[in-house]
Amino acid sequence: MARLGTRLPQSSRGRGFAQGRRNGRGRNAPFLFTRLQTDRPFVALKLATSIDGRIADAGGRSQWISGPEARDHVHWLRAGFDAIAVGGTTALTDNPQLTARGGITPRKPPVRIVFDRRAMLNSGVSLVQTAREVPTWVVASPEAPAANVTVLEGNGVRVFRPETLAQSFAQLRLAGIQSLLCEGGGALGTKLLAEGLVDRLYWVQAPVWLGEGGVPAFPGVRAFPLAEAPRWVAVERRPLGADTLLVLDRRLCLPES
Ligand SMILES: NC(=O)c1ccc[n+]([C@@H]2O[C@H](COP(=O)([O-])OP(=O)(O)OC[C@H]3O[C@@H](n4cnc5c(N)ncnc54)[C@H](OP(=O)(O)O)[C@@H]3O)[C@@H](O)[C@H]2O)c1
């Protein structure tokens, strides 16, 4: 059972219409499973894509693929996670705030984490500028230039330098992160998927076409023969304004199992 004080990722009970296969307790089972069976946080990947699976147009613009209802839902979702993460390219391109600004104010603001092997973030980026107000961490590599790391640390950013992604997640868990919502981009999300580090996918599909040249949501996912292709479990489907949210879990995980 969850310890008192453990923050569980939000399930959509009480958020209007939802067609889910499981109740709130069932939807939290993968979180509890990951917490007990692994040395890493529960990891959810959230992406907003076009009908043709693009997360940005050919010029790298992604604001906004989804509509206001979907974006409001994401703020609500963020409040249930210990940390919100993005890749370095997204942090530099979109300059996001990565804060929970919805109807729920989290007891503790989620930690903001940027996966940025070369520690390229600089003091022109909002995440770095506000690092003393909202905890901000960078997962770099041991090879990241020392000068870049010094700039980040001088701005109040905590820098980790693990050898591998798996090691970084073990370090984040030791640092108190039990659940992490990764909000892209495609390159980081696909790496996490390839290493089996994603437990849940929040996929917002918007009714827009972006076509050839748009940034793909899942670049370079390896091919599987159909009979052996992984199938995830749909745990929720709901309309969010003009968009559609599909929530998929990697494994079927029942509270009793
Ligand atoms: N629609 C959406 O939901 C959505 C969400 C987010 C972003 N976007 C859009 O997507 C685009 C950016 O996405 P992207 O796929 O190009 O890039 P991305 O996923 O944002 O960035 C990849 C980053 O991950 C880092 N990384 C990879 N492996 C790592 C590791 N083991 N440890 C630490 N860091 C690691 C990379 O560093 P290295 O370069 O050193 O490997 C790189 O900085 C932008 O146009 C943005 O607007 C859309």
The ligand as an SDF file (V2000), in Angstrom:
LIG
                    3D

 48 52  0  0  0  0  0  0  0  0999 V2000
    3.9630   18.0870  -29.1740 N   0  0  0  0  0  0  0  0  0  0  0  0
    4.5830   17.7620  -28.0590 C   0  0  0  0  0  0  0  0  0  0  0  0
    4.0190   17.1160  -27.1660 O   0  0  0  0  0  0  0  0  0  0  0  0
    5.9960   18.1990  -27.8700 C   0  0  0  0  0  0  0  0  0  0  0  0
    6.6010   18.0040  -26.6260 C   0  0  0  0  0  0  0  0  0  0  0  0
    7.9350   18.3590  -26.4700 C   0  0  0  0  0  0  0  0  0  0  0  0
    8.6420   18.8890  -27.5260 C   0  0  0  0  0  0  0  0  0  0  0  0
    8.0190   19.0890  -28.7180 N   0  0  0  0  0  0  0  0  0  0  0  0
    8.8090   19.6050  -29.8680 C   0  0  0  0  0  0  0  0  0  0  0  0
    9.7870   18.6150  -30.1760 O   0  0  0  0  0  0  0  0  0  0  0  0
   10.9690   19.2350  -30.6790 C   0  0  0  0  0  0  0  0  0  0  0  0
   12.1740   18.7590  -29.8710 C   0  0  0  0  0  0  0  0  0  0  0  0
   12.1570   17.3540  -29.7870 O   0  0  0  0  0  0  0  0  0  0  0  0
   13.3900   16.4520  -30.2080 P   0  0  0  0  0  0  0  0  0  0  0  0
   12.8770   15.0820  -30.3900 O   0  0  0  0  0  0  0  0  0  0  0  0
   14.0770   17.1170  -31.3520 O   0  0  0  0  0  0  0  0  0  0  0  0
   14.4110   16.5550  -28.9820 O   0  0  0  0  0  0  0  0  0  0  0  0
   14.2350   16.3120  -27.3870 P   0  0  0  0  0  0  0  0  0  0  0  0
   13.7070   14.9650  -27.1170 O   0  0  0  0  0  0  0  0  0  0  0  0
   13.5850   17.4830  -26.7540 O   0  0  0  0  0  0  0  0  0  0  0  0
   15.7590   16.4010  -26.9490 O   0  0  0  0  0  0  0  0  0  0  0  0
   16.5660   15.3080  -26.8900 C   0  0  0  0  0  0  0  0  0  0  0  0
   17.4950   15.6150  -25.7370 C   0  0  0  0  0  0  0  0  0  0  0  0
   17.6570   14.4920  -24.8980 O   0  0  0  0  0  0  0  0  0  0  0  0
   19.0280   14.4590  -24.5210 C   0  0  0  0  0  0  0  0  0  0  0  0
   19.4000   13.1050  -24.1560 N   0  0  0  0  0  0  0  0  0  0  0  0
   19.3530   11.9910  -24.9040 C   0  0  0  0  0  0  0  0  0  0  0  0
   19.8350   10.9340  -24.2030 N   0  0  0  0  0  0  0  0  0  0  0  0
   20.1890   11.4000  -22.9930 C   0  0  0  0  0  0  0  0  0  0  0  0
   20.7590   10.8180  -21.8370 C   0  0  0  0  0  0  0  0  0  0  0  0
   21.0810    9.5200  -21.7900 N   0  0  0  0  0  0  0  0  0  0  0  0
   20.9990   11.5910  -20.7700 N   0  0  0  0  0  0  0  0  0  0  0  0
   20.7130   12.8860  -20.8040 C   0  0  0  0  0  0  0  0  0  0  0  0
   20.1760   13.5120  -21.8910 N   0  0  0  0  0  0  0  0  0  0  0  0
   19.9240   12.7670  -22.9670 C   0  0  0  0  0  0  0  0  0  0  0  0
   19.7250   14.9040  -25.7620 C   0  0  0  0  0  0  0  0  0  0  0  0
   21.0340   15.2540  -25.4900 O   0  0  0  0  0  0  0  0  0  0  0  0
   22.1410   14.9330  -26.6380 P   0  0  0  0  0  0  0  0  0  0  0  0
   21.8060   15.8510  -27.7640 O   0  0  0  0  0  0  0  0  0  0  0  0
   23.4280   15.2350  -26.0040 O   0  0  0  0  0  0  0  0  0  0  0  0
   21.9570   13.4890  -27.0080 O   0  0  0  0  0  0  0  0  0  0  0  0
   18.8510   16.0720  -26.1970 C   0  0  0  0  0  0  0  0  0  0  0  0
   19.2060   17.2490  -25.5170 O   0  0  0  0  0  0  0  0  0  0  0  0
   10.7470   20.7280  -30.5610 C   0  0  0  0  0  0  0  0  0  0  0  0
   10.3710   21.2070  -31.8420 O   0  0  0  0  0  0  0  0  0  0  0  0
    9.5890   20.8580  -29.5910 C   0  0  0  0  0  0  0  0  0  0  0  0
    8.8180   22.0190  -29.8760 O   0  0  0  0  0  0  0  0  0  0  0  0
    6.7210   18.7550  -28.9130 C   0  0  0  0  0  0  0  0  0  0  0  0
  1  2  1  0
  2  3  2  0
  2  4  1  0
  4  5  1  0
  4 48  2  0
  5  6  2  0
  6  7  1  0
  7  8  2  0
  8  9  1  0
  8 48  1  0
  9 10  1  0
  9 46  1  0
 10 11  1  0
 11 12  1  0
 11 44  1  0
 12 13  1  0
 13 14  1  0
 14 15  2  0
 14 16  1  0
 14 17  1  0
 17 18  1  0
 18 19  2  0
 18 20  1  0
 18 21  1  0
 21 22  1  0
 22 23  1  0
 23 24  1  0
 23 42  1  0
 24 25  1  0
 25 26  1  0
 25 36  1  0
 26 27  1  0
 26 35  1  0
 27 28  2  0
 28 29  1  0
 29 30  1  0
 29 35  2  0
 30 31  1  0
 30 32  2  0
 32 33  1  0
 33 34  2  0
 34 35  1  0
 36 37  1  0
 36 42  1  0
 37 38  1  0
 38 39  2  0
 38 40  1  0
 38 41  1  0
 42 43  1  0
 44 45  1  0
 44 46  1  0
 46 47  1  0
M  CHG  2   8   1  16  -1
M  END
$$$$
